[in-house]
């Protein structure tokens, strides 16, 4: 285990400790560092934009995780009902958005959300008879646009993991539940979910980390800002503005 802990210390623990020490210091006009203690953290907690970023990130995370996991379970069950020959190609097709670099995916979604002429408005909103939505300018829909982008990216990837978990279920347990007369819903809740719980836990942790680390997608969509009225301001975007834009 020594090599693992060596690299963990060099590339994670030491930089983390150095970063914490830097957060307790402040540069003077003459380029010298002075110790300020927790002053930066007090300033942070009194910043209304920081709390807006916390709220936006929390809502974004909850919505993305809930919808993505639900859709992934539906797709995984649908794939399992397909023949074995079709499972591979269909699963790969669902995984393509997750394999796409986030910056490229965000550029593609500019075509989807771009004003009234965006693909989402022209193909879905307008045909259903609803009023056109300016996804990237209307503060009521900006965060929804970021959520849709994340769901599109990760649903297929999570469906692939869940499909593997479903295929790995012990057949004898499923057969026993059917012989005992357990209904479809009860079998899913009391048999399937406990069996795939480890994979579900992995998917939840993966999505939560990705949501809190979200940057490239929102950066391309909003040009490094939080959008109108900071409606799409996320924590990493806020940190970027403070560290690199505001100095």
C-alpha positions as CSV (number, residue, x, y, z in Angstrom):
1,X,0.0,0.0,0.0
2,X,3.0,2.3,0.3
3,X,3.0,3.6,-3.3
4,X,-0.7,4.5,-3.0
5,X,-0.3,6.5,0.2
6,X,2.9,8.1,-1.2
7,X,1.0,9.5,-4.3
8,X,-2.0,10.3,-2.2
9,X,0.2,12.5,0.0
10,X,2.1,14.1,-2.8
11,X,-0.9,15.0,-5.1
12,X,-3.7,15.4,-2.6
13,X,-2.9,15.7,1.1
14,X,0.0,18.1,0.7
15,X,-1.7,20.4,-1.8
16,X,-4.9,20.3,0.3
17,X,-2.9,21.4,3.4
18,X,-1.1,24.1,1.5
19,X,-4.5,25.4,0.2
20,X,-5.9,25.5,3.7
21,X,-2.9,27.5,4.9
22,X,-3.2,29.9,2.0
23,X,-6.9,30.5,2.9
24,X,-5.7,31.9,6.2
25,X,-3.5,34.5,4.6
26,X,-3.9,37.6,2.4
27,X,-1.5,39.4,0.1
28,X,-0.6,43.0,0.8
29,X,-0.1,45.8,-1.7
30,X,3.7,45.0,-1.6
31,X,3.2,41.3,-2.5
32,X,3.8,40.0,1.1
33,X,1.5,37.6,2.8
34,X,-0.1,38.4,6.1
35,X,-2.0,36.1,8.4
36,X,-5.7,37.0,8.6
37,X,-7.1,33.8,10.2
38,X,-10.7,33.1,9.4
39,X,-11.5,36.5,7.9
40,X,-11.9,35.1,4.4
41,X,-14.4,32.5,5.7
42,X,-16.4,35.3,7.5
43,X,-16.4,37.3,4.3
44,X,-17.6,34.3,2.4
45,X,-20.5,33.6,4.8
46,X,-21.7,37.2,4.5
47,X,-21.7,37.1,0.7
48,X,-25.2,36.8,-0.7
49,X,-23.9,35.5,-4.0
50,X,-22.2,32.6,-2.2
51,X,-25.5,31.5,-0.6
52,X,-27.2,31.8,-4.0
53,X,-24.6,29.5,-5.5
54,X,-25.1,27.0,-2.6
55,X,-28.9,27.1,-3.2
56,X,-28.5,26.7,-7.0
57,X,-26.0,23.9,-6.6
58,X,-28.2,22.1,-4.1
59,X,-31.4,22.4,-6.3
60,X,-29.3,21.4,-9.4
61,X,-27.9,18.3,-7.6
62,X,-31.2,17.1,-6.2
63,X,-33.1,17.5,-9.5
64,X,-30.3,15.9,-11.6
65,X,-29.8,12.9,-9.3
66,X,-33.5,12.2,-8.8
67,X,-34.5,12.4,-12.5
68,X,-31.3,10.7,-13.8
69,X,-31.6,7.7,-11.5
70,X,-35.3,7.3,-12.2
71,X,-34.8,7.4,-15.9
72,X,-31.7,5.2,-15.7
73,X,-33.8,2.5,-13.9
74,X,-36.5,2.7,-16.6
75,X,-33.9,2.4,-19.4
76,X,-32.1,-0.4,-17.6
77,X,-35.2,-2.5,-17.3
78,X,-36.2,-1.7,-20.9
79,X,-32.7,-2.9,-22.1
80,X,-33.0,-6.0,-20.0
81,X,-36.3,-6.9,-21.8
82,X,-34.4,-6.7,-25.2
83,X,-32.6,-9.6,-26.7
84,X,-29.0,-10.0,-25.7
85,X,-27.8,-9.1,-29.2
86,X,-29.5,-5.7,-29.0
87,X,-28.5,-4.9,-25.4
88,X,-24.9,-4.1,-26.3
89,X,-25.5,-1.6,-29.2
90,X,-28.4,0.1,-27.4
91,X,-26.4,0.4,-24.2
92,X,-23.5,1.9,-26.1
93,X,-25.8,4.4,-27.9
94,X,-27.1,5.5,-24.5
95,X,-23.5,5.9,-23.2
96,X,-22.3,8.2,-26.0
97,X,-23.4,11.5,-24.3
98,X,-21.5,10.4,-21.1
99,X,-18.4,9.7,-23.2
100,X,-18.6,13.2,-24.9
101,X,-16.3,15.8,-23.3
102,X,-18.4,18.3,-21.2
103,X,-17.2,21.3,-23.2
104,X,-18.2,19.7,-26.5
105,X,-21.5,18.7,-25.0
106,X,-22.1,22.2,-23.8
107,X,-21.4,23.6,-27.3
108,X,-23.9,21.2,-28.7
109,X,-26.5,22.3,-26.2
110,X,-26.0,25.9,-27.3
111,X,-27.9,24.8,-30.4
112,X,-30.6,23.2,-28.2
113,X,-31.2,26.2,-26.0
114,X,-30.2,29.1,-28.3
115,X,-33.1,31.6,-28.0
116,X,-36.4,31.1,-29.8
117,X,-34.7,29.3,-32.7
118,X,-33.2,26.6,-30.5
119,X,-33.9,23.0,-31.2
120,X,-35.8,22.5,-27.9
121,X,-38.2,25.3,-28.7
122,X,-38.7,24.4,-32.4
123,X,-39.0,20.6,-31.9
124,X,-40.8,20.3,-28.6
125,X,-42.1,23.5,-27.0
126,X,-43.7,25.1,-30.1
127,X,-45.3,21.8,-31.5
128,X,-46.9,21.3,-28.1
129,X,-48.5,24.7,-28.3
130,X,-46.5,26.4,-25.5
131,X,-45.0,29.8,-25.6
132,X,-41.3,30.0,-26.7
133,X,-38.8,29.9,-23.8
134,X,-35.5,31.8,-23.8
135,X,-33.6,29.1,-21.9
136,X,-30.4,31.0,-21.4
137,X,-31.8,34.4,-20.5
138,X,-35.0,33.8,-18.6
139,X,-34.0,33.4,-14.9
140,X,-37.0,31.0,-14.4
141,X,-35.5,28.5,-16.8
142,X,-31.7,28.9,-16.7
143,X,-31.2,26.3,-13.9
144,X,-33.6,24.0,-15.7
145,X,-31.4,24.2,-18.8
146,X,-28.3,23.1,-16.8
147,X,-30.3,20.2,-15.2
148,X,-31.5,19.0,-18.7
149,X,-27.9,19.1,-19.9
150,X,-26.7,17.0,-17.0
151,X,-29.6,14.5,-17.3
152,X,-28.9,14.1,-21.0
153,X,-25.2,13.4,-20.3
154,X,-25.5,10.9,-17.5
155,X,-28.8,9.0,-17.8
156,X,-27.4,6.5,-20.3
157,X,-24.2,6.0,-18.4
158,X,-26.1,5.2,-15.2
159,X,-28.4,3.0,-17.1
160,X,-25.4,0.9,-18.3
161,X,-24.2,0.4,-14.7
162,X,-27.7,-0.5,-13.5
163,X,-28.2,-2.9,-16.4
164,X,-25.0,-4.7,-15.3
165,X,-26.4,-4.9,-11.7
166,X,-29.8,-6.2,-13.0
167,X,-28.1,-8.9,-15.0
168,X,-26.0,-9.9,-12.0
169,X,-29.0,-10.7,-9.8
170,X,-29.1,-14.3,-8.6
171,X,-31.7,-16.0,-10.7
172,X,-32.7,-18.4,-7.9
173,X,-33.8,-15.5,-5.7
174,X,-35.9,-14.1,-8.5
175,X,-37.4,-17.5,-9.2
176,X,-38.2,-18.1,-5.5
177,X,-40.0,-14.7,-5.2
178,X,-42.1,-15.6,-8.3
179,X,-43.0,-19.0,-6.8
180,X,-44.0,-17.3,-3.6
181,X,-46.5,-15.1,-5.5
182,X,-44.7,-11.8,-5.0
183,X,-46.0,-9.1,-7.3
184,X,-44.0,-7.1,-9.7
185,X,-43.9,-3.9,-7.5
186,X,-43.1,-5.8,-4.3
187,X,-40.4,-7.8,-6.1
188,X,-38.8,-4.6,-7.3
189,X,-38.9,-2.9,-3.9
190,X,-38.0,-5.9,-1.7
191,X,-35.8,-8.0,-3.9
192,X,-34.4,-6.0,-6.8
193,X,-33.5,-2.8,-5.0
194,X,-31.6,-4.5,-2.1
195,X,-29.7,-6.6,-4.7
196,X,-28.6,-3.5,-6.8
197,X,-28.2,-1.2,-3.7
198,X,-24.3,-1.2,-4.0
199,X,-24.5,-0.1,-7.7
200,X,-27.2,2.5,-6.9
201,X,-25.0,3.9,-4.1
202,X,-22.1,4.2,-6.6
203,X,-24.3,6.0,-9.1
204,X,-25.6,8.4,-6.4
205,X,-22.1,9.3,-5.2
206,X,-20.8,9.7,-8.7
207,X,-23.7,12.0,-9.7
208,X,-23.5,14.1,-6.5
209,X,-19.7,14.6,-6.9
210,X,-20.2,15.5,-10.6
211,X,-23.0,18.0,-9.8
212,X,-21.0,19.8,-7.1
213,X,-18.0,19.9,-9.5
214,X,-20.0,21.2,-12.4
215,X,-18.2,23.9,-14.3
216,X,-17.5,23.3,-18.0
217,X,-21.2,23.0,-19.0
218,X,-22.4,26.1,-17.3
219,X,-19.2,28.0,-18.3
220,X,-19.9,27.5,-22.0
221,X,-23.6,28.2,-21.7
222,X,-23.2,31.4,-19.7
223,X,-19.8,32.6,-20.5
224,X,-18.3,32.2,-17.0
225,X,-21.1,34.1,-15.4
226,X,-24.1,32.8,-13.4
227,X,-26.6,33.9,-16.1
228,X,-29.3,36.5,-15.6
229,X,-29.8,37.4,-11.9
230,X,-27.3,34.6,-11.0
231,X,-30.0,32.1,-11.7
232,X,-27.4,29.6,-12.9
233,X,-24.6,30.5,-10.6
234,X,-23.0,27.3,-9.2
235,X,-20.3,26.8,-6.5
236,X,-17.4,26.1,-8.9
237,X,-18.5,29.0,-11.2
238,X,-18.5,31.3,-8.1
239,X,-15.1,30.1,-7.1
240,X,-13.8,30.7,-10.6
241,X,-15.1,34.2,-10.6
242,X,-13.6,35.0,-7.2
243,X,-10.2,33.4,-7.9
244,X,-9.5,34.2,-11.6
245,X,-11.9,37.0,-12.7
246,X,-12.0,39.0,-9.5
247,X,-8.5,38.2,-8.4
